């Protein structure tokens, strides 16, 4: 299956689940409060088929992107008619509960997804939870310009002391295009520096390579698992089971570090120090430009390594629930921090993603091994959807709740015409925002970035 098709299908499924869960929250609480629900639709657009039970038409619609709930009298600006089954005829506290139920369902889904994930047998790269020890720094990169060197241990990164590599990744992604303070420990000395976090262009994913350093993923040398036929490694005599102690005298501990070294030197000949059967010897070889397996071509020598250490996690329910709560609180805090940085202009709105960006991320997550990438992404999308809908913007759940709270304080309904004008203005603003995000998504596609100078 092509990446485009994988991305499109996975995005439709993931967003469909998120929206459907959100709408089911509104539906369930509305039913409990006695509000007449006219339609519960899986999908949008033309009704394909369904059935009616009571006052509700349960239907499957043409466009399979989520779904919606239509409650009687809920349309923004719709004046009450006196019908006791209408949304506007119910007490404000019930309408607030109905508004909160959608986002709450997204939060609950994220909690359940990560709890189930932590209870499963899953593998996590060990280095991500370990101290941030730098294995290699590429020349002419942000890390090199900041004076960072192989062997440095990061003791402060932005506002986090003694960070793990996972925390470094998170803080870096939050500071794209910004300058942050970094403190490292080197040969017993503490060194302070300023690091400019590059902002990836052309729709590229942020990674440690963006900054220019490679984490130390293991303590031991690189071990050869498989040799590619016809590539320089095999021609030079490298064999399965060999250990690569150094490259041009430089001790590297992962293929990521070796690849960064090869790109830096633009494929010039290299010398490997190899350990085999207790004997150490040198191999000289010439890297070649070859497919790296992700659609990009890099200088490579042609072998597959043993993977760096992984941690096996399979937690009991209480521990999995605690871990899930921690995961979701941490990521909710990061989402709120991004919103705060957007307001204070310390986070570029160009970094936001819409459906195209989400499709790309879901496609990449599906193609990665294990459940962690896709379940983690679904949880974060669900948190985003819940938090976004709680923003105090009219026509969103949060805006409706704020207006209800204001009416509760005033002990009277706001002028209907006034509310209609607010809803209309908010709708236009959201349309403009959605168009901007879509344009931003499209501009990141490779077909357009290639046209840029």
PEWO-V385129 format. One record per residue. N is the residue number from 1. SS is DSSP state (2 for helix, 1 for strand, 0 for the rest). OMEGA is omega in whole degrees, 0 to 359 (NA if undefined). BURIAL is + if it has 16 or more other C-alpha atoms within 10 Angstrom, else -. Layout:
n:N ss:SS omega:OMEGA burial:BURIAL
n:N ss:SS omega:OMEGA burial:BURIAL
This chain:
n:1 ss:0 omega:181 burial:-
n:2 ss:0 omega:180 burial:-
n:3 ss:2 omega:179 burial:-
n:4 ss:2 omega:181 burial:-
n:5 ss:2 omega:178 burial:-
n:6 ss:2 omega:181 burial:+
n:7 ss:2 omega:182 burial:+
n:8 ss:2 omega:182 burial:+
n:9 ss:2 omega:182 burial:-
n:10 ss:2 omega:178 burial:+
n:11 ss:2 omega:179 burial:+
n:12 ss:2 omega:180 burial:+
n:13 ss:2 omega:184 burial:-
n:14 ss:2 omega:179 burial:+
n:15 ss:2 omega:178 burial:+
n:16 ss:2 omega:179 burial:+
n:17 ss:2 omega:182 burial:+
n:18 ss:2 omega:183 burial:+
n:19 ss:2 omega:181 burial:+
n:20 ss:2 omega:178 burial:+
n:21 ss:2 omega:179 burial:+
n:22 ss:2 omega:182 burial:+
n:23 ss:2 omega:178 burial:+
n:24 ss:2 omega:176 burial:+
n:25 ss:2 omega:177 burial:+
n:26 ss:2 omega:183 burial:+
n:27 ss:2 omega:185 burial:+
n:28 ss:2 omega:182 burial:-
n:29 ss:2 omega:177 burial:+
n:30 ss:2 omega:178 burial:+
n:31 ss:2 omega:180 burial:-
n:32 ss:2 omega:181 burial:-
n:33 ss:2 omega:179 burial:+
n:34 ss:0 omega:176 burial:-
n:35 ss:0 omega:180 burial:+
n:36 ss:0 omega:178 burial:+
n:37 ss:1 omega:184 burial:+
n:38 ss:1 omega:184 burial:+
n:39 ss:1 omega:165 burial:+
n:40 ss:1 omega:188 burial:+
n:41 ss:1 omega:168 burial:+
n:42 ss:1 omega:186 burial:+
n:43 ss:1 omega:182 burial:+
n:44 ss:1 omega:175 burial:+
n:45 ss:1 omega:186 burial:-
n:46 ss:1 omega:177 burial:-
n:47 ss:1 omega:178 burial:-
n:48 ss:1 omega:176 burial:-
n:49 ss:1 omega:180 burial:-
n:50 ss:1 omega:179 burial:-
n:51 ss:1 omega:180 burial:-
n:52 ss:1 omega:174 burial:-
n:53 ss:1 omega:185 burial:-
n:54 ss:0 omega:181 burial:-
n:55 ss:0 omega:191 burial:-
n:56 ss:1 omega:173 burial:+
n:57 ss:1 omega:177 burial:+
n:58 ss:1 omega:189 burial:+
n:59 ss:1 omega:169 burial:+
n:60 ss:1 omega:184 burial:+
n:61 ss:1 omega:193 burial:+
n:62 ss:1 omega:186 burial:-
n:63 ss:1 omega:190 burial:-
n:64 ss:1 omega:182 burial:-
n:65 ss:1 omega:178 burial:+
n:66 ss:1 omega:181 burial:+
n:67 ss:1 omega:180 burial:+
n:68 ss:1 omega:176 burial:+
n:69 ss:1 omega:177 burial:+
n:70 ss:1 omega:178 burial:+
n:71 ss:1 omega:180 burial:+
n:72 ss:0 omega:176 burial:+
n:73 ss:0 omega:183 burial:+
n:74 ss:0 omega:185 burial:+
n:75 ss:0 omega:180 burial:-
n:76 ss:0 omega:178 burial:+
n:77 ss:0 omega:182 burial:+
n:78 ss:0 omega:182 burial:-
n:79 ss:0 omega:178 burial:-
n:80 ss:0 omega:179 burial:-
n:81 ss:0 omega:183 burial:-
n:82 ss:0 omega:177 burial:-
n:83 ss:0 omega:183 burial:-
n:84 ss:0 omega:180 burial:-
n:85 ss:0 omega:182 burial:+
n:86 ss:0 omega:178 burial:+
n:87 ss:2 omega:184 burial:+
n:88 ss:2 omega:180 burial:+
n:89 ss:2 omega:183 burial:+
n:90 ss:0 omega:180 burial:-
n:91 ss:0 omega:183 burial:-
n:92 ss:2 omega:182 burial:+
n:93 ss:2 omega:177 burial:-
n:94 ss:2 omega:178 burial:+
n:95 ss:2 omega:176 burial:+
n:96 ss:2 omega:178 burial:+
n:97 ss:2 omega:179 burial:+
n:98 ss:2 omega:179 burial:+
n:99 ss:2 omega:180 burial:+
n:100 ss:2 omega:188 burial:+
n:101 ss:2 omega:180 burial:+
n:102 ss:2 omega:177 burial:+
n:103 ss:2 omega:180 burial:+
n:104 ss:2 omega:178 burial:+
n:105 ss:2 omega:177 burial:+
n:106 ss:2 omega:177 burial:+
n:107 ss:2 omega:179 burial:+
n:108 ss:2 omega:178 burial:+
n:109 ss:2 omega:179 burial:+
n:110 ss:2 omega:179 burial:+
n:111 ss:2 omega:181 burial:+
n:112 ss:2 omega:180 burial:+
n:113 ss:2 omega:183 burial:+
n:114 ss:2 omega:175 burial:+
n:115 ss:2 omega:178 burial:+
n:116 ss:2 omega:180 burial:+
n:117 ss:2 omega:181 burial:+
n:118 ss:2 omega:177 burial:+
n:119 ss:2 omega:180 burial:+
n:120 ss:0 omega:172 burial:+
n:121 ss:0 omega:181 burial:-
n:122 ss:1 omega:182 burial:+
n:123 ss:1 omega:180 burial:+
n:124 ss:1 omega:178 burial:-
n:125 ss:1 omega:187 burial:-
n:126 ss:2 omega:187 burial:-
n:127 ss:2 omega:184 burial:+
n:128 ss:2 omega:179 burial:+
n:129 ss:2 omega:182 burial:-
n:130 ss:0 omega:178 burial:+
n:131 ss:1 omega:186 burial:+
n:132 ss:0 omega:180 burial:+
n:133 ss:1 omega:185 burial:+
n:134 ss:1 omega:180 burial:+
n:135 ss:1 omega:184 burial:+
n:136 ss:1 omega:177 burial:+
n:137 ss:1 omega:179 burial:+
n:138 ss:0 omega:177 burial:+
n:139 ss:0 omega:173 burial:-
n:140 ss:0 omega:177 burial:-
n:141 ss:0 omega:179 burial:+
n:142 ss:2 omega:180 burial:+
n:143 ss:2 omega:179 burial:+
n:144 ss:2 omega:179 burial:+
n:145 ss:2 omega:178 burial:-
n:146 ss:0 omega:179 burial:-
n:147 ss:0 omega:179 burial:-
n:148 ss:0 omega:184 burial:+
n:149 ss:0 omega:174 burial:+
n:150 ss:0 omega:181 burial:+
n:151 ss:0 omega:176 burial:+
n:152 ss:0 omega:173 burial:+
n:153 ss:1 omega:182 burial:+
n:154 ss:1 omega:180 burial:+
n:155 ss:1 omega:173 burial:+
n:156 ss:1 omega:179 burial:+
n:157 ss:1 omega:187 burial:+
n:158 ss:0 omega:182 burial:+
n:159 ss:0 omega:183 burial:-
n:160 ss:1 omega:177 burial:-
n:161 ss:1 omega:179 burial:-
n:162 ss:0 omega:186 burial:+
n:163 ss:0 omega:166 burial:+
n:164 ss:1 omega:178 burial:+
n:165 ss:2 omega:177 burial:+
n:166 ss:2 omega:179 burial:-
n:167 ss:2 omega:176 burial:+
n:168 ss:2 omega:180 burial:+
n:169 ss:2 omega:182 burial:+
n:170 ss:2 omega:182 burial:-
n:171 ss:2 omega:179 burial:+
n:172 ss:2 omega:181 burial:+
n:173 ss:2 omega:179 burial:+
n:174 ss:2 omega:185 burial:+
n:175 ss:0 omega:180 burial:+
n:176 ss:0 omega:180 burial:+
n:177 ss:0 omega:182 burial:+
n:178 ss:0 omega:174 burial:-
n:179 ss:1 omega:182 burial:-
n:180 ss:1 omega:177 burial:+
n:181 ss:1 omega:177 burial:-
n:182 ss:1 omega:177 burial:+
n:183 ss:1 omega:180 burial:+
n:184 ss:1 omega:174 burial:+
n:185 ss:1 omega:182 burial:+
n:186 ss:1 omega:178 burial:-
n:187 ss:0 omega:178 burial:-
n:188 ss:0 omega:180 burial:-
n:189 ss:1 omega:175 burial:-
n:190 ss:1 omega:184 burial:-
n:191 ss:1 omega:176 burial:-
n:192 ss:1 omega:178 burial:+
n:193 ss:1 omega:177 burial:-
n:194 ss:1 omega:183 burial:+
n:195 ss:1 omega:175 burial:+
n:196 ss:1 omega:180 burial:+
n:197 ss:0 omega:180 burial:+
n:198 ss:0 omega:177 burial:+
n:199 ss:0 omega:182 burial:+
n:200 ss:0 omega:179 burial:-
n:201 ss:0 omega:175 burial:-
n:202 ss:0 omega:177 burial:+
n:203 ss:0 omega:180 burial:+
n:204 ss:0 omega:175 burial:-
n:205 ss:0 omega:172 burial:-
n:206 ss:0 omega:177 burial:+
n:207 ss:0 omega:178 burial:-
n:208 ss:2 omega:178 burial:+
n:209 ss:2 omega:180 burial:+
n:210 ss:2 omega:180 burial:+
n:211 ss:2 omega:178 burial:+
n:212 ss:0 omega:174 burial:+
n:213 ss:1 omega:179 burial:+
n:214 ss:1 omega:179 burial:+
n:215 ss:1 omega:171 burial:+
n:216 ss:0 omega:188 burial:+
n:217 ss:0 omega:179 burial:+
n:218 ss:0 omega:181 burial:+
n:219 ss:0 omega:184 burial:-
n:220 ss:0 omega:180 burial:-
n:221 ss:0 omega:176 burial:+
n:222 ss:1 omega:179 burial:+
n:223 ss:1 omega:183 burial:+
n:224 ss:1 omega:179 burial:+
n:225 ss:1 omega:184 burial:-
n:226 ss:1 omega:179 burial:+
n:227 ss:1 omega:177 burial:+
n:228 ss:0 omega:181 burial:-
n:229 ss:0 omega:175 burial:-
n:230 ss:0 omega:180 burial:-
n:231 ss:0 omega:185 burial:+
n:232 ss:2 omega:182 burial:+
n:233 ss:2 omega:180 burial:+
n:234 ss:2 omega:180 burial:+
n:235 ss:2 omega:182 burial:+
n:236 ss:2 omega:178 burial:-
n:237 ss:0 omega:176 burial:-
n:238 ss:0 omega:184 burial:+
n:239 ss:0 omega:176 burial:+
n:240 ss:0 omega:181 burial:+
n:241 ss:0 omega:178 burial:+
n:242 ss:0 omega:174 burial:+
n:243 ss:1 omega:180 burial:+
n:244 ss:1 omega:184 burial:+
n:245 ss:1 omega:180 burial:+
n:246 ss:1 omega:176 burial:+
n:247 ss:1 omega:185 burial:+
n:248 ss:0 omega:178 burial:-
n:249 ss:0 omega:181 burial:-
n:250 ss:1 omega:179 burial:-
n:251 ss:0 omega:177 burial:+
n:252 ss:0 omega:189 burial:+
n:253 ss:0 omega:178 burial:+
n:254 ss:0 omega:176 burial:+
n:255 ss:2 omega:177 burial:+
n:256 ss:2 omega:179 burial:+
n:257 ss:2 omega:179 burial:+
n:258 ss:2 omega:179 burial:+
n:259 ss:2 omega:178 burial:-
n:260 ss:2 omega:179 burial:+
n:261 ss:2 omega:181 burial:+
n:262 ss:2 omega:180 burial:+
n:263 ss:2 omega:182 burial:+
n:264 ss:2 omega:183 burial:-
n:265 ss:0 omega:173 burial:-
n:266 ss:0 omega:172 burial:-
n:267 ss:0 omega:177 burial:+
n:268 ss:0 omega:180 burial:-
n:269 ss:0 omega:181 burial:-
n:270 ss:1 omega:177 burial:+
n:271 ss:1 omega:178 burial:-
n:272 ss:1 omega:169 burial:+
n:273 ss:1 omega:190 burial:+
n:274 ss:1 omega:175 burial:+
n:275 ss:1 omega:180 burial:+
n:276 ss:1 omega:178 burial:-
n:277 ss:0 omega:180 burial:-
n:278 ss:0 omega:181 burial:-
n:279 ss:1 omega:178 burial:-
n:280 ss:1 omega:179 burial:-
n:281 ss:1 omega:183 burial:-
n:282 ss:1 omega:173 burial:-
n:283 ss:1 omega:176 burial:-
n:284 ss:1 omega:179 burial:+
n:285 ss:1 omega:183 burial:+
n:286 ss:0 omega:177 burial:+
n:287 ss:0 omega:177 burial:+
n:288 ss:1 omega:175 burial:+
n:289 ss:1 omega:184 burial:-
n:290 ss:1 omega:180 burial:-
n:291 ss:1 omega:180 burial:-
n:292 ss:0 omega:178 burial:-
n:293 ss:0 omega:180 burial:-
n:294 ss:0 omega:181 burial:-
n:295 ss:0 omega:179 burial:-
n:296 ss:0 omega:176 burial:-
n:297 ss:1 omega:181 burial:-
n:298 ss:1 omega:170 burial:+
n:299 ss:1 omega:184 burial:+
n:300 ss:1 omega:175 burial:+
n:301 ss:0 omega:169 burial:+
n:302 ss:0 omega:170 burial:+
n:303 ss:1 omega:176 burial:+
n:304 ss:1 omega:183 burial:-
n:305 ss:1 omega:163 burial:+
n:306 ss:0 omega:182 burial:-
n:307 ss:0 omega:175 burial:-
n:308 ss:0 omega:183 burial:+
n:309 ss:0 omega:175 burial:-
n:310 ss:1 omega:172 burial:-
n:311 ss:1 omega:176 burial:-
n:312 ss:1 omega:179 burial:-
n:313 ss:1 omega:174 burial:-
n:314 ss:0 omega:191 burial:+
n:315 ss:0 omega:171 burial:+
n:316 ss:0 omega:187 burial:-
n:317 ss:2 omega:182 burial:-
n:318 ss:2 omega:180 burial:-
n:319 ss:2 omega:178 burial:-
n:320 ss:2 omega:179 burial:+
n:321 ss:2 omega:178 burial:+
n:322 ss:2 omega:180 burial:-
n:323 ss:2 omega:179 burial:+
n:324 ss:2 omega:178 burial:+
n:325 ss:2 omega:179 burial:+
n:326 ss:2 omega:180 burial:-
n:327 ss:2 omega:185 burial:+
n:328 ss:2 omega:176 burial:+
n:329 ss:2 omega:180 burial:-
n:330 ss:2 omega:182 burial:-
n:331 ss:2 omega:174 burial:+
n:332 ss:2 omega:177 burial:+
n:333 ss:2 omega:179 burial:-
n:334 ss:2 omega:178 burial:-
n:335 ss:2 omega:178 burial:+
n:336 ss:2 omega:178 burial:-
n:337 ss:2 omega:177 burial:-
n:338 ss:2 omega:179 burial:+
n:339 ss:2 omega:180 burial:+
n:340 ss:2 omega:179 burial:-
n:341 ss:2 omega:176 burial:+
n:342 ss:2 omega:180 burial:-
n:343 ss:2 omega:181 burial:-
n:344 ss:0 omega:176 burial:-
n:345 ss:0 omega:175 burial:-
n:346 ss:0 omega:176 burial:+
n:347 ss:0 omega:184 burial:+
n:348 ss:0 omega:179 burial:+
n:349 ss:2 omega:177 burial:+
n:350 ss:2 omega:180 burial:-
n:351 ss:2 omega:179 burial:+
n:352 ss:0 omega:179 burial:-
n:353 ss:0 omega:174 burial:+
n:354 ss:0 omega:183 burial:+
n:355 ss:2 omega:181 burial:+
n:356 ss:2 omega:177 burial:+
n:357 ss:2 omega:178 burial:+
n:358 ss:2 omega:179 burial:+
n:359 ss:2 omega:180 burial:+
n:360 ss:2 omega:181 burial:+
n:361 ss:2 omega:179 burial:+
n:362 ss:2 omega:177 burial:+
n:363 ss:2 omega:178 burial:+
n:364 ss:2 omega:181 burial:+
n:365 ss:2 omega:180 burial:+
n:366 ss:2 omega:183 burial:+
n:367 ss:2 omega:178 burial:-
n:368 ss:0 omega:181 burial:-
n:369 ss:0 omega:177 burial:-
n:370 ss:0 omega:183 burial:-
n:371 ss:0 omega:187 burial:-
n:372 ss:2 omega:184 burial:+
n:373 ss:2 omega:185 burial:+
n:374 ss:2 omega:179 burial:+
n:375 ss:2 omega:177 burial:+
n:376 ss:2 omega:179 burial:+
n:377 ss:2 omega:178 burial:+
n:378 ss:2 omega:179 burial:+
n:379 ss:2 omega:181 burial:+
n:380 ss:2 omega:177 burial:+
n:381 ss:2 omega:180 burial:+
n:382 ss:2 omega:176 burial:+
n:383 ss:2 omega:179 burial:+
n:384 ss:2 omega:181 burial:+
n:385 ss:2 omega:179 burial:+
n:386 ss:2 omega:182 burial:+
n:387 ss:2 omega:180 burial:+
n:388 ss:2 omega:181 burial:+
n:389 ss:2 omega:177 burial:+
n:390 ss:0 omega:177 burial:+
n:391 ss:0 omega:184 burial:-
n:392 ss:0 omega:180 burial:-
n:393 ss:0 omega:179 burial:+
n:394 ss:0 omega:186 burial:+
n:395 ss:0 omega:168 burial:+
n:396 ss:0 omega:182 burial:+
n:397 ss:2 omega:181 burial:+
n:398 ss:2 omega:178 burial:+
n:399 ss:2 omega:178 burial:+
n:400 ss:2 omega:180 burial:+
n:401 ss:2 omega:180 burial:+
n:402 ss:2 omega:179 burial:+
n:403 ss:2 omega:177 burial:+
n:404 ss:2 omega:178 burial:+
n:405 ss:2 omega:178 burial:-
n:406 ss:2 omega:178 burial:-
n:407 ss:2 omega:178 burial:-
n:408 ss:2 omega:178 burial:-
n:409 ss:2 omega:180 burial:-
n:410 ss:2 omega:183 burial:-
n:411 ss:0 omega:175 burial:-
n:412 ss:0 omega:178 burial:-
n:413 ss:0 omega:174 burial:-
n:414 ss:0 omega:179 burial:-
n:415 ss:0 omega:184 burial:-
n:416 ss:2 omega:179 burial:-
n:417 ss:2 omega:178 burial:-
n:418 ss:2 omega:180 burial:-
n:419 ss:2 omega:178 burial:+
n:420 ss:2 omega:180 burial:+
n:421 ss:2 omega:179 burial:-
n:422 ss:2 omega:181 burial:+
n:423 ss:2 omega:180 burial:+
n:424 ss:2 omega:180 burial:-
n:425 ss:2 omega:180 burial:-
n:426 ss:2 omega:179 burial:+
n:427 ss:2 omega:179 burial:+
n:428 ss:2 omega:180 burial:-
n:429 ss:2 omega:179 burial:-
n:430 ss:2 omega:177 burial:-
n:431 ss:2 omega:179 burial:-
n:432 ss:2 omega:179 burial:-
n:433 ss:2 omega:179 burial:-
n:434 ss:2 omega:179 burial:-
n:435 ss:2 omega:178 burial:-
n:436 ss:2 omega:180 burial:+
n:437 ss:2 omega:178 burial:+
n:438 ss:2 omega:178 burial:+
n:439 ss:2 omega:178 burial:-
n:440 ss:2 omega:177 burial:+
n:441 ss:2 omega:184 burial:+
n:442 ss:2 omega:182 burial:+
n:443 ss:2 omega:180 burial:+
n:444 ss:0 omega:180 burial:+
n:445 ss:0 omega:186 burial:+
n:446 ss:2 omega:182 burial:-
n:447 ss:2 omega:179 burial:-
n:448 ss:2 omega:180 burial:-
n:449 ss:2 omega:178 burial:-
n:450 ss:0 omega:180 burial:-
n:451 ss:0 omega:182 burial:-
n:452 ss:0 omega:180 burial:-
n:453 ss:0 omega:NA burial:-
